[in-house]
Amino acid sequence: MVDPIHIIGGGMAGSEAAWQAAERGVPVVLHEMRPDRGTHAHQTDGLAELVCSNSFRSDDHETNAVGLLHHEMREAGSLIMRMADANALPAGGALAVDRDGFSAAVTDALAAHPNITLERGEIEGLPPAEWRNVIIATGPLTSPALAEGIGTLTGTESLAFFDAIAPIIHADSIDLSKAWFQSRYDKGETEAERTAYLNCPLTREQYEDFIDALLAAPKTEFKEWEQDTPYFEGCLPIEVMAERGRETLRFGPLKPVGLTNAHEPTVKPYAVVQLRRENALGTLMNLVGFQTKMKYGAQAEVLRTIPGLEQAEFARLGGIHRNTFINSPVLLDGTMRLKADPRLRFAGQITGVEGYVESAAMGLLAGRFSAADVTGASQEIPPLETSHGALLNHITGGAEAETFQPMNANFGLFPPLTDDVRKGRRGKKDRQRAYTDRAKAAWAEWLHDKKAAA
């Protein structure tokens, strides 16, 4: 009888890993501690619950590294991408999903798979010694007992950063006489895509007043042992950005470019706050880029100073939580196994990748690698030229261990283009297409070789 793969954590990475292994005929036991033990960020017991934004970011597979990752995962039979596509919402050039529908679809698919057993309950401490093949995909909210066990085993301290959550607003409480629907530069192939974002314009005076209120608002106080924990640069709270300079937000999530105020076409806004549809019904809107650590009472007061949001009703206020990840370049081998105990493999955000899709992608690889361990199949790592391969390389040795921080998929992780490939590609978009063309060819060859080996 084949020993099962035990996967700890039913988030994006754990769910994808379970699916990939099960699809290769390997029995899987998927362990999820919710609802027996909750977290301060999750609200349900659903698998693959999205606790921050509902966006998978850019779906452009020709000129964007994240969009390329989407493409690679779809080609590899990703459950996460299949269910994201099935629950997609209009979002311009991005892929946004109905979070409840998405989680329910993933949960149902995994529960129905004949090779997957779902067990609820916390794994306290390190997995039992008799579990010979384990994937730890507990994400940034790893339970204290398991985190302590990992720290004891590796002899190193976990690194950590704070991640902030954006507020969600009831759509019918937004004043549409001041706000208008438009994606930046009218991007999108359909009317729904071109009107995927709701925009609230601010004059210079309104922007300055907003910054003043933001800076003065009471913030979440950190415990003494949390004082020196760094933020992830890609998910900074708005007040932290504002503290770096009064214009920082206007050149970040509040940038007014690519938009024309439908109510006053001749007046250029000084800044624009954007909201994106949160669910398929369109009844909820997510404040784009508005992760915050303001206290709840202050959040409502400050955000209602934004034109169009004066009467805003909040379905969920923003929050902040402590994320944990390991120093993967030191601790993991090339297939994400723990060097100190190779029966343990890590996947997802705990490895130091940042983002829903990046986490799921590392789960995809972990599931395939673990299945190959069980079946004796070939398990060559994906080419460095691919988005999967570039991320994997970064966390397993490509990054500097002393300064290791969470990383999104980006072309900076890819090998440089050769001179013959760069020849004739003068513009930025042309160079980006060269990266994606090269990656798609390499990924297709890798998948073909894996199928042939199977």
N, C-alpha and C positions, 0 to 999 in steps of 0.2 A: 504494500500500500504506500502511495506517495505521501510524504509529509506535506501538510499544507503550508502555504506562505501566510504568516500572520502579519497583518497590516494594522498598525496602531494609528488611528486618526482618520476620521471620515470627512475631511475637508476636500479641497480641490485636488491636492496631490494624492491623498490616500484613495479617493474615489477613482481617479484615473488609473492609479497603479493596480487597484483591485480588478478593474475592467480589463486592462491589458493582460494581466497574468491569467485571469479566468478565461479569456478568449483564446489562450494558448493551451487550454485543457488542464490547467493546474488548479487544484483546489485552493481556495482562499478563505481565510477567516478575517473579516474586517471588524476591528474593535473601535467602537465610538463611545466615549464616556458620557456624552449627553443622552438622555436627560438626567441620568443618575447624578452626574456632577456637571454643573453649568460653568460658564465663563462670564466675565463682565462685558463681553462684546457680543456673544451669540444671543439670539432671542428665541430660537426654535431648536428642535432636535433633528432637523432635516440634514441630510448629507449635502456636502458642497454648499453650505449656506454662505452667502455673500454678506460680510459684516461691515464693509465700508462702501465704496461706490458700487453701482451696478454695471459699470462699464468695463469691458475687456480691452478698451482703448482702440487704437487704429486697426481697421480691417484691410488696410491697403497692403497687399502682398507684393507689390511691385517696387515701392520706394520706402517701405517702413519695416524695420526689423521685427516689431511686434506683429504686424500684419503677416510678415513672412512666417513667424512662429505659428500663427493661426493656420496658414496654408499647410505647413509641415504636419501639424497635428491632425488636420482633416485627412490628409493623405495617409496617415498612420492609423486611421480608424478610431480617433479619439472620441470617447463618450462625452467628455466635457464640451468639446466643440460641437458635437451633434446636437446636444441638448441646448447649447447656447443658440445655435442657429434656429432651432425649433421654437425658442422663446424670445427671439430677437425683437427689439423695439427700434423705432426710427431714431437715429442718432447721427445723422450726417455721414461722415466717413468712418465713424467708430462703430463698434459692435457693443450695444447695450442690451441688457436682458431684463425680463420680468423676473425679479429675484425669487419670488415665491414659486412661480411656475417652473423656473429652472431647477431649483433645489428639489422640488417634488418629482420632477422628471428623472433626475439623476438617482434619487432615492428609490423610485419605483423600478428603474432599470436594474440597479444593483441587487435589490431584494428579489427580483424575478430570475436572476441568472442562476442556473443550476449548479455552477461551480463556486458560488459565493455564499458564505454563511455570515450573517450580520449578528454580532454580539455586542450588547450594550453594557457599559460598565467601565470604570477606570482601571487601567493597568498601573498599579502602584509600584514604583521602582522599576528596575530593569526587567525586561521580559524573562520568563522562566528559562532555565538552562536547556530544557528539553525542546524548546522552540528553535529549530535549526536554521530557519530562514525567516528573517523578520525585516519589515520595512517600518521605520519610525517616521511617520508623516504627520506629526502632531502640530505642525505649524508654529506660528509665533506665540501661541497661547498654551504651550506645553504645561501640563500639570506640574506643580512643584515637586511632587515625589519622583516623577520620571526625570525631570530636569536635574534633580539632585543626584539621581543614579547615574545619569550620563556624565555629570561633572566628576563624580567619584571615579568612574571608569576611565575617563580620559585624562584626569589629572589637570584639567584646565578649567578656567572659569568661563561660563557662557558670556558672550557679548550680548548687548541688548540695545534697543532704541525704542522711542515712543512713536506710536502710530495714532493718528487722529482720524475721527469719523465725521463726515459732513452731515448737516441736518437735512431732513426730508420734510417738505411742506405740502399741505393739501392744496391741490391745483385750484379748486374753486374759491380759495381765499386770496388769490392773487388778483390784483387790479389790472385787467387787460386794457384799460384806457391809458395806462402808462407803459405797459410792457408789450412786446411784440415777438412773434415767432419767426426765427430765421437762423440758419446755420451760417457760420462764418464763410464769407465769399459765396454764399448760396450753394455750398458743396452738397452733392448728392444727385442720384439719378432720378429720384422720384420726388413728388411734392412733399411727401411725408419726411423724406431725408433732408430736403432743403429747408424744412421748417421744424427741425427736430429740437431746437433749443429755444427757450423762452428768455428774452433779454430785458433787463431792467437798466435803463440809462441813468447815469449820474452826471450832474454838472460839476464843475471844479469845486464850488462851494460845498455841494452835497458830499463829494468825495472826501474833502478835507474834514468835514464834520464826522463822516463815518470813520475815518482813520483816528480822529481824536477819541471817539467813543470806544473804538476797538482797543486802543492802547490803554485807556483808563479802566476798562472792564475788569472785574475780578476774575482770576484764572484758577484753574485746578492746581492745588498745591501738591508738590511731589514729596514723597517720604525722603528722609535724610539719605538713605542708601540709593535713592534714585537720582540724586541731584546731578551727577555727572554723566548720565546716560544720554548719548547723542540721538538726535532725530535723524530719520532717513530723509535725505534732501528732496526726494521725489514726492514726499507726502507731508510737507511742512504745514503746521497750523497757520491760519491766516495771520494771527497776531504775532507769530514769530517772524513771518515775512515782513509785516509792517514795522517791527522793531529794527529791521535791517535798513530801513529807509522809507520815507513816506511815499515814494513813487514805486516801490517794489511791487506792490499788488497791481498797479496800473500797467506794469510791464509783464505781469504774470497772469493769474486767472481773471483779472478785471480789465485786460487789454481791450481797447475799443475798436480794434482793426477788423476789417472785413464785414462790417455791419452798418446798416442804414436804418435809422429810427423811422418806423412806419408812420408814427404820429407826427414827427417833425423831420421830414427827409432832408431839409437844408441845414439842420443843426447837428453838428458832429458831437456825440457824447464825449465827455472827458474820460469816463470809465464806464464799463458795462459789467453788470453781474449776470451770469448765465445760469439757467436751471435746465435740467434734462429730465425727460420722462423717466419715472422710476418703475412703473408697472404697465402692463398691456392695456389696462383700462384708461390710462392717462389721468388717473385721479391723484397721483402723487408725483411730486417734482423734487429732484435732488439738486441741491446747490453745488454747482460744479467748482471743484477746487477749494471748497470752504471747510476743510477739516479744521477743527477748533478745539481748544482746551478751555474756552470760557465756561464759567459756571452757568448752569441751566437758566437761572433767572436773567442773567446778563445777556445770554445769547438771544433770547426772544426780544429783549429791549433794543439791543444793538442792531440786529438784523431787520427789525421793523423800521429802522431809519432809512432803509433802501427804498427808493421810489418803486411803487407797485407791491411792496411787501408790508405796507403799513398795518394791514389787518391779517397778516399771515398767521395761519394756524399750523402748528407743527405736529406731524405724525411721529417724528423722532428728532430729538435734539442731538447735537454733536457730542462727541465724547473723546476720550483719550485712553489708550491702554498700552501696557508695556509689552513689547515684542521681544522674543528671545531667539537667537540663532547661534550656531556653533561656528568655530573657526575652521571651516571646511577645508581650506587649502592645506592645513596641517593635519587634520584628523581623518580625512577620507581618501580612499584610493580612487582610481580612474572610473570605477563603476559605482561610486558613492557608498562603498562598504567602509565601515569603521575599521581603521587599521588595528586598533587595540582589540577588536572582537569582530572578525569578518562575517559572522553570522548576522550582524546588524547592519542594515543598509538605511541610509537617510534619504528623504525626498521632500521637496517643497520648500516653504519659506524658512524652515529651521536650518536649511543648508546655506542660506544667505542669498537666495534669489528673491526678487521683490516683484509682486504683482500676481494677480489671479492666474494669468495664462502661463507665466514663467513657472509658477508653482506646479500647475497641472502638467506642464511639459516635463519637469523633472520627475513627476509621478509616473508619467508615461514611460520614461526610460527606466526608472526603478522597477516598475512592473515587468518590463521586458527582460531586464537583466536578471531579476530574481527567478522568473520563469525559466530562463536559460540555465540558471544554476541547478534547478530541479530536474529539468529534462535532459541536460547535457548538450543543449543546442549551442550553436555559435553565438557569441555575444560581443562582436566588435563594437566599439564605441562609434557614434556617428561622426562624420567628417567635421573637422574644425570649421570648414567653410559654411556649414549649416547653422541655423539659429540655435537648434538644440545642442549641436556640438560646441558652439562658441560659449553658450551658457555653462555647459557641463565642464568645459576646460577652465572657465573662470573660477568656478567653485572648487575644483579639484586640483588646483596648482597654478592656474594662470594668474591669479590675483596675488598681490603682496599680502602675506599672512599678517604682518604687523599693522597694516592699515586696512584690513579687510572690512568692507561694509556691504550691505545689501545692494544688489544690482539688478536693474531691468535689462531686457534684451535691447541691444543697440549695436550699430555697425562698428563702434569702437572696439568691440570684443572679437571682431572677425579678422582673419589674416588680411593684410593689405592686398589690393588688386595688383596683379603683375603689370608691367609696363605695356605688354601687348594687349591686355584687356582694357587698360585705361586709354589706349590710343584712340583718338576720335571721340572720346566721351568727355566733352568739355564742361557741361553743366552738372550741378549737384544731382538733379534727378537722373541724369544719364549714369552717373557713377553709382547711385543707389540701385538702379536697375541692373547694373553689372554685378553688384553684390547678390541681389536676389536671383538673377538668372543663374549665376554660378551655384548658389545654394540649392536651388530647386533641382538642378541636374545632379548634384552630389547626393541630395536627400533621396531622390528617385532611385539612384543606383544603390544606395545603402538599403532602402526598403526592398528592392528587388533581390539583392544578395541575401537578405534575411529570410525572404520567402523561399528562395531556392534552397537555403540551408535547412529550412524547416521541412 
